[in-house]
């Protein structure tokens, strides 16, 4: 189950998605055209690859600064080569749908807590 704070608990002007394994597993960012077109994101994925098995086995999460996804939880990507012209998958993402988010392109704009005001 993806954990998020329901509207009643977060106030009307903020939304929050937890940075956890459930959100990571449901996230569509990894296959998003915005992410896939980025050389920087591919570099982040290569940096994480040697540690992926240990991260998975131990139930850990990568440091947000090098996490190529779950931008609705962690905020704007550190990569500067993301293209807003590519089709964003946020509107179809299970994380966004379950959390009741209404925006898209969190990788370019910031976390749900920052954007969903």
N, C-alpha and C positions, 0 to 999 in steps of 0.2 A: 504494500500500500504506500503510495506517495504521500508524504506528510506535508501538510501546508496549514497555515492558520486560516480558518474560516473567516469570512467577512466580519462576523460578529465579534471575533476575538482580535482582529487586526485593525479595526477602525475602517471607516468608509474610504479613506484615501490611500491606503497602502495594501500591498499584497506581498506575500512571502512564499517562496518555494525553498524547501530545505535542500541543502547540499549534502546529499546522502546517496547510498547505493541504490535505493529504490528509484529515486529521480534519475540517476545515471542510467539505469537499465531501461527505463521507459523513454528517455530522451531521444529525439530524432536528429539532434544537431550533427551527429556523426555522418549521416547520409544527406544532409542538407546541401543543396547546390551552393549556397553562400559559403559554407565551410569548405566544401570539396574544391572550390576554385582557388583556395588560399594556399600559397606556398608556405606561409608562416604556420598555418594549422597543420599542414603535413609535417613540418618540422617538429611541432609539439608532439604529434603522434609518434614520430620516430624517437623522440626523447623519452617518451613514456613506454615504448615497446619493451625494452629490456626489463622493466619493472612491472609490467602488466600482470604477469602470473602471480607474483608475490602480492601485489595490490589486491587482486581478485581473491586469492587464497586467504589472505588475512582480513578481508572485508574492509580494506582501507580505501581512502579516496586520494587521488593525486592533489598536489597543491593547486588551489584555484588559479594561480598565475599561469600555470602551464596546462590547464584543463581545457581541451578543445570541445567544450559543450556545456550544457546546463547553464547557459548564459542568463536565463530567467532567474536563476538562483545566485550566480556569482557575479553577474554584471557584465559590462562591455568587455569584449575580447581585447587582449593585449596585442593582437594582430592588427596591423593597419592596412592589410591588403584585401579585406573583405569587401565584396561588391553588393551594394544595395540594388543593383540591376538584376541580380540572380533571384530566382524564386525562393522565398522563405517558407520553411515547413512549420513554423511556429503555430499557425492556425489549426493544423491537423495533429499537433503533438499531444500525446496523452498527458504529459505533465501540465501543459497549458490548459487542456480541457478539464482535468480533474481539479486544478487550482482555481478555475474560473477566471483565467486571465483573458484579456481582450486585445492586447497589442501584439506586435510581432517585431522581428529584427532586434531582439534583446542583445544579440552579439554586437550590434552597432550602437544601440541606444543606452543600454544599462539593464540592471536587474529589474524584476517585476516590482520590487519595493521602490525603485527609483522611477520607473516608467508608468506604472499603474496608479497614477494619482488623480 
